[in-house]
Amino acid sequence: MHYLEKENRIKDKLEPEFWFNHTGNRIESYEVRHLIDSNIAKLCKADAKFFLVNISPSQKELKYLEESYGKKEMNKQLRKYAEKVMDEYARNFKREGISSAKDLMWFGKIEHHRYYGYKDKEVLNGERKRGERKEGSQMHIQIIVSRKDATNKIKLSPLNNSKGKNEVSVRPFTSFPGYLD
C-alpha cells in the first residue's frame, strides 16, 4: 500500500487519487488494505495474498484519450477500461463462478508519473538520476488483486494453469468494443 500511495504523498498534489473498482471510485487505501488482508481464508503462509496487474496504455493511446476527452475525463475512461481488463482477467481463469470483475476482489489506482530506477539505461549511463520523473505522458493503472475470489472461497493464481489452458490475454486499449461508450 505504501508504494502504491507514493503519488498521494507528493507535496504539490492538491487532491489525492483514490482507489476504484467495479463498485466505486473513492475507496481509501486503508479500506483496500483491510479488505485484501481479510480475504485470505485457507491460504498457506507461503501463498501470496495478492497479485499486481499493471495497465500501461501507449503514448499514442494516452494522446488519443486526452484529445478526445480532455485530461479530466481520461481518468474515467481509463477506469472503465480497467474494469474490462479485469473482466478478461477473470474469464481467463476458466473457473466455475469466476466470469467477470465482479467475481474478483480487486482495486485499481491511476498513477500519473513514472520514475527512473537504478536499472534504467539513462541512470546507468549517468544521464539521469534514480527517482527523477520520466518525461512525457506516463499515466498508467496499478491494480491489486486478491489471491482469493470475492467470496473468499476460491483460490486464484495467474501463475497456475492447473484448471486448463489459461491464456495470457493482452489486447490493446482500442480493441475492446464499446470501451469508450
Sequence and secondary structure as in RCSB ss.txt:
>XXXX:A:sequence
MHYLEKENRIKDKLEPEFWFNHTGNRIESYEVRHLIDSNIAKLCKADAKFFLVNISPSQKELKYLEESYGKKEMN
KQLRKYAEKVMDEYARNFKREGISSAKDLMWFGKIEHHRYYGYKDKEVLNGERKRGERKEGSQMHIQIIVSRKDA
TNKIKLSPLNNSKGKNEVSVRPFTSFPGYLD
>XXXX:A:secstr
 TGGGGGGG TT  S   EEETTEEEE HHHHHHHHHH  TT  TTS SEEEEEE   HHHHHHHHHHHHHHHHH
HHHHHHHHHHHHHHHHTT BTTB SGGGEEEEEEEE   B  TTSHHHHTTSS TT B SS   EEEEEEEEEET
TS SB  TT  TTS        GGGSTTTT 
